[in-house]
Amino acid sequence: MRHHPDNLHALYRESEDPVERARWHAIWLLATGYSIPQVAQALGYSTRWVRNTLHRYNEGQPMADLRHQNPGQLPLLSLELQEAFRQALLQPHPQDGIWTIRNAALWLSERLGRPVDPRRAWTWMKRLGFAPLRPRPRHRERDVELGCGRGTGGFTCTASCVRVRGRASFGFCPR
């Protein structure tokens, strides 16, 4: 072993990461004369875990849990594309004026050069602060000329839009 048992004990006691602390504790116990089954029983781990920890120590691998340092995968949309997507959603859709999840997925597919699932487009729309807009259910025989009746200041929403926070929006709007 590379360390004196006193140094191993100090490493075990000073470690702040719980995984690293458990590994140093096992190595310290092994260095002080405990067998692998005794260490496993004392720490509540399997003998396989103790052997793997000992192997990791002998190979010179770090004792810390490196999963916490993994930054993960980059987001699907870069910051520039996120802003472009947000600006596009604020405007009426070029084809029919209404942004649907499928329209958003097609827009993202064109920009990314690969297919984008509508569920992924929906996730990005929610992440960017957009919510789906659907008119409230109305009676079939309502007066169509009155629209949905949710307007102020002389403005009345039509059946295809919803008034949200002082302005009419189509399909999706900022929350």
Phi, psi and chi 1 to 4 in degrees:
 res  aa     phi    psi   chi1   chi2   chi3   chi4
   1 MET       -  153.4  -64.3 -150.0  171.2      -
   2 ARG   -87.7  -20.7  -60.3  176.4  -54.7 -173.9
   3 HIS  -116.2  151.8  -65.7   90.8      -      -
   4 HIS   -74.6  146.9 -172.2  -87.9      -      -
   5 PRO   -54.9  -32.8  -28.1   34.2      -      -
   6 ASP   -65.8  -38.4  -67.4  -22.1      -      -
   7 ASN   -68.1  -38.1  -67.3  -17.4      -      -
   8 LEU   -64.0  -39.1  -69.7  171.5      -      -
   9 HIS   -64.2  -40.7 -174.9 -100.3      -      -
  10 ALA   -64.7  -42.0      -      -      -      -
  11 LEU   -62.3  -40.2  -71.3  169.2      -      -
  12 TYR   -64.5  -45.0  149.3   60.5      -      -
  13 ARG   -72.5  -29.9  -61.8  -67.6  -72.4  176.9
  14 GLU   -89.7  -11.2  -66.2  170.7    0.3      -
  15 SER   -69.2  134.6  178.3      -      -      -
  16 GLU   -97.4  -25.0  -66.8 -178.1   12.9      -
  17 ASP   -79.9  125.4 -179.6   37.9      -      -
  18 PRO   -62.0  -35.8    4.3   -7.6      -      -
  19 VAL   -67.5  -46.1  173.9      -      -      -
  20 GLU   -62.1  -40.2 -177.3 -179.4   16.0      -
  21 ARG   -61.9  -44.0 -177.0 -178.5  -47.2  115.6
  22 ALA   -64.4  -38.6      -      -      -      -
  23 ARG   -66.3  -44.9  -71.4  176.3  177.7  162.0
  24 TRP   -64.7  -35.8  -77.9  122.1      -      -
  25 HIS   -62.1  -44.6 -167.5 -175.8      -      -
  26 ALA   -62.8  -43.6      -      -      -      -
  27 ILE   -64.4  -41.4  -62.5  -62.1      -      -
  28 TRP   -62.2  -45.0  171.7   64.0      -      -
  29 LEU   -62.7  -40.1  -69.9  174.5      -      -
  30 LEU   -63.8  -38.5  -71.1  169.0      -      -
  31 ALA   -69.9  -25.2      -      -      -      -
  32 THR   -89.9    5.5   55.3      -      -      -
  33 GLY   109.2    0.1      -      -      -      -
  34 TYR   -74.1  149.8  -74.3   85.7      -      -
  35 SER   -85.2  167.1   67.4      -      -      -
  36 ILE   -60.0  -46.7  -71.1  176.5      -      -
  37 PRO   -62.7  -35.8  -22.6   31.2      -      -
  38 GLN   -66.1  -42.3  -70.9  172.6  -30.3      -
  39 VAL   -64.1  -43.0  171.7      -      -      -
  40 ALA   -61.2  -43.0      -      -      -      -
  41 GLN   -69.6  -40.5 -173.6  175.5   10.6      -
  42 ALA   -65.5  -37.1      -      -      -      -
  43 LEU   -94.6  -12.7  -62.4 -179.3      -      -
  44 GLY    82.4   21.8      -      -      -      -
  45 TYR  -110.4  171.4  -69.7  102.3      -      -
  46 SER   -82.2  161.4   66.9      -      -      -
  47 THR   -64.9  -31.5   55.1      -      -      -
  48 ARG   -62.7  -42.6 -177.2  178.6 -171.2 -179.7
  49 TRP   -62.4  -42.3 -178.7   87.3      -      -
  50 VAL   -63.9  -43.5  176.2      -      -      -
  51 ARG   -62.0  -44.3  -78.4 -169.3 -167.5   97.5
  52 ASN   -62.1  -38.9  -72.0  -16.9      -      -
  53 THR   -65.9  -42.4  -58.9      -      -      -
  54 LEU   -63.6  -42.0 -178.8   59.0      -      -
  55 HIS   -62.1  -43.5  178.4   69.2      -      -
  56 ARG   -59.3  -43.1  174.8 -172.4  -81.3  -76.0
  57 TYR   -65.3  -45.6  176.1   74.0      -      -
  58 ASN   -66.5  -29.3  -71.9  -25.4      -      -
  59 GLU   -81.1   -8.6  -66.7  -68.6  -42.8      -
  60 GLY    80.5   18.1      -      -      -      -
  61 GLN   -77.4  153.6  -64.4  176.8   -3.6      -
  62 PRO   -66.5  147.9   19.8  -28.1      -      -
  63 MET   -85.9  -17.5  -68.2  -73.4  132.0      -
  64 ALA   -71.6  157.9      -      -      -      -
  65 ASP   -83.4  107.0 -172.9    3.7      -      -
  66 LEU   -80.1   -4.9  -60.0  178.8      -      -
  67 ARG   -64.2  -27.3  -67.2  176.3  -64.9  178.2
  68 HIS   -73.0  -18.6  -59.3  -65.8      -      -
  69 GLN   -94.6   -1.7  -62.7  173.0    3.0      -
  70 ASN   -78.1  118.2 -175.9   -2.6      -      -
  71 PRO   -73.2  -14.0   26.7  -32.3      -      -
  72 GLY    84.8 -178.4      -      -      -      -
  73 GLN   -76.4  147.1 -174.8  176.6    3.9      -
  74 LEU   -65.8  149.8  -66.7  175.0      -      -
  75 PRO   -64.9  154.7   11.8  -17.0      -      -
  76 LEU   -60.0  -41.1  176.1   67.4      -      -
  77 LEU  -106.8  129.4  -56.4 -178.9      -      -
  78 SER   -69.5  169.1   64.6      -      -      -
  79 LEU   -60.2  -38.3  -67.4  175.2      -      -
  80 GLU   -66.2  -42.4  -64.0   81.3   21.7      -
  81 LEU   -70.1  -32.9 -164.7   53.9      -      -
  82 GLN   -62.1  -44.6  -73.4  179.5   34.1      -
  83 GLU   -66.8  -40.0 -172.8   56.6   34.7      -
  84 ALA   -63.5  -39.4      -      -      -      -
  85 PHE   -65.6  -42.8 -170.7   40.6      -      -
  86 ARG   -60.7  -45.6  178.1 -177.9  -74.6  117.0
  87 GLN   -64.8  -38.5  -66.3  -55.9  -41.3      -
  88 ALA   -64.6  -39.5      -      -      -      -
  89 LEU   -69.3  -23.7  -69.7  172.3      -      -
  90 LEU   -74.9  -19.0  -70.1  172.6      -      -
  91 GLN   -98.3  156.4  -55.1  -59.3  -39.6      -
  92 PRO   -62.6  147.8  -19.0   28.3      -      -
  93 HIS   -63.7  137.9 -171.2  -93.3      -      -
  94 PRO   -60.3  -31.8  -17.6   24.5      -      -
  95 GLN   -83.5  -57.8  -68.8  176.9  -11.5      -
  96 ASP  -123.9    5.1   54.1    6.2      -      -
  97 GLY    83.0   -9.9      -      -      -      -
  98 ILE  -117.5  126.5  -62.5  174.3      -      -
  99 TRP   -84.5  114.9  -81.2   98.1      -      -
 100 THR  -105.1  171.7   62.8      -      -      -
 101 ILE   -65.3  -38.1  -64.4  172.4      -      -
 102 ARG   -64.9  -41.9  -82.7 -148.0  170.7   92.9
 103 ASN   -61.0  -41.1  -71.4  -15.4      -      -
 104 ALA   -65.5  -40.9      -      -      -      -
 105 ALA   -64.3  -39.6      -      -      -      -
 106 LEU   -65.8  -40.9  -71.0  172.8      -      -
 107 TRP   -60.8  -46.0 -170.7   93.0      -      -
 108 LEU   -66.0  -38.5  -71.0  171.8      -      -
 109 SER   -61.2  -41.5  -64.6      -      -      -
 110 GLU   -63.3  -40.6  -68.5  170.9    2.1      -
 111 ARG   -75.3  -34.4  -58.5  -51.6 -175.1  -81.6
 112 LEU   -89.5  -17.5  -66.9  172.1      -      -
 113 GLY    74.6   22.7      -      -      -      -
 114 ARG  -154.6  159.9   65.6  178.4 -172.9   86.4
 115 PRO   -64.4  142.0  -10.7   17.8      -      -
 116 VAL  -123.8  126.1  173.8      -      -      -
 117 ASP   -67.7  140.4 -170.5   80.1      -      -
 118 PRO   -56.8  -30.9  -26.3   33.6      -      -
 119 ARG   -65.5  -34.7  -69.2  171.1  -69.1 -170.9
 120 ARG   -69.1  -39.3 -179.2   59.7   66.5  112.7
 121 ALA   -62.1  -41.8      -      -      -      -
 122 TRP   -61.1  -42.4  166.1 -113.1      -      -
 123 THR   -60.5  -44.4  -59.0      -      -      -
 124 TRP   -69.1  -34.1  -85.0  100.7      -      -
 125 MET   -64.4  -43.2  -67.2  171.8   86.9      -
 126 LYS   -65.9  -40.7  -72.6 -167.4  -55.4 -174.3
 127 ARG   -63.3  -32.8 -169.9  178.2  -70.3 -178.8
 128 LEU   -85.3    0.8  -66.9  174.5      -      -
 129 GLY    93.8   22.2      -      -      -      -
 130 PHE  -104.2  145.4  -70.7   84.8      -      -
 131 ALA  -125.8  149.2      -      -      -      -
 132 PRO   -70.3  143.5   26.9  -33.7      -      -
 133 LEU  -117.8  125.3  -67.0  179.6      -      -
 134 ARG  -133.2  138.1  -68.2 -172.9 -173.2  118.1
 135 PRO   -63.8  149.5  -12.6   20.9      -      -
 136 ARG   -64.3  147.0  -70.3 -177.0   53.1  133.6
 137 PRO   -60.1  135.2  -15.3   22.3      -      -
 138 ARG  -123.6  160.1  -59.4  -69.8  177.4 -164.2
 139 HIS   -66.1  140.9 -165.9  -85.5      -      -
 140 ARG   -62.8  -26.4  -70.1 -177.7 -174.7 -173.9
 141 GLU   -98.8   21.8  -63.3  175.7    9.2      -
 142 ARG   -67.6  162.4   76.5  177.2 -169.7  -81.1
 143 ASP   -77.6  108.6 -170.9   -3.7      -      -
 144 VAL   -63.1  -31.6  178.0      -      -      -
 145 GLU   -67.3  -23.5  -62.1 -147.7   -0.5      -
 146 LEU   -80.8  -13.2  -67.7  177.1      -      -
 147 GLY    67.9 -150.5      -      -      -      -
 148 CYS   -85.0  -10.7   67.7      -      -      -
 149 GLY    76.8   19.7      -      -      -      -
 150 ARG  -108.7   33.7  -66.3  174.3  126.4 -166.2
 151 GLY  -106.4  160.9      -      -      -      -
 152 THR  -135.7  159.6   57.9      -      -      -
 153 GLY    65.7   35.2      -      -      -      -
 154 GLY    83.2   -0.7      -      -      -      -
 155 PHE  -105.9  130.2  178.7   79.9      -      -
 156 THR  -123.1  130.9  -58.8      -      -      -
 157 CYS   -68.5  147.1  -63.6      -      -      -
 158 THR   -84.9  177.9   62.9      -      -      -
 159 ALA   -67.5  -18.7      -      -      -      -
 160 SER   -99.1    6.7   64.3      -      -      -
 161 CYS  -135.3  168.2   71.0      -      -      -
 162 VAL  -134.5  140.6  174.4      -      -      -
 163 ARG   -87.6  124.4 -176.1  165.5  177.2   76.8
 164 VAL  -134.1  125.1  175.3      -      -      -
 165 ARG    46.4   48.6  -68.6 -165.9 -177.1  169.8
 166 GLY    86.9    2.9      -      -      -      -
 167 ARG  -150.3  154.7   68.7 -178.5 -166.9   40.4
 168 ALA   -84.2  142.4      -      -      -      -
 169 SER  -137.3  157.3  -60.8      -      -      -
 170 PHE  -115.4  135.5  -62.9   90.5      -      -
 171 GLY    68.8  -71.2      -      -      -      -
 172 PHE  -133.3  150.1  -75.5   85.3      -      -
 173 CYS  -143.8  160.9   79.6      -      -      -
 174 PRO   -65.3  142.6   -3.4    8.0      -      -
 175 ARG   -71.7      -  -69.9 -176.4 -170.0  167.8
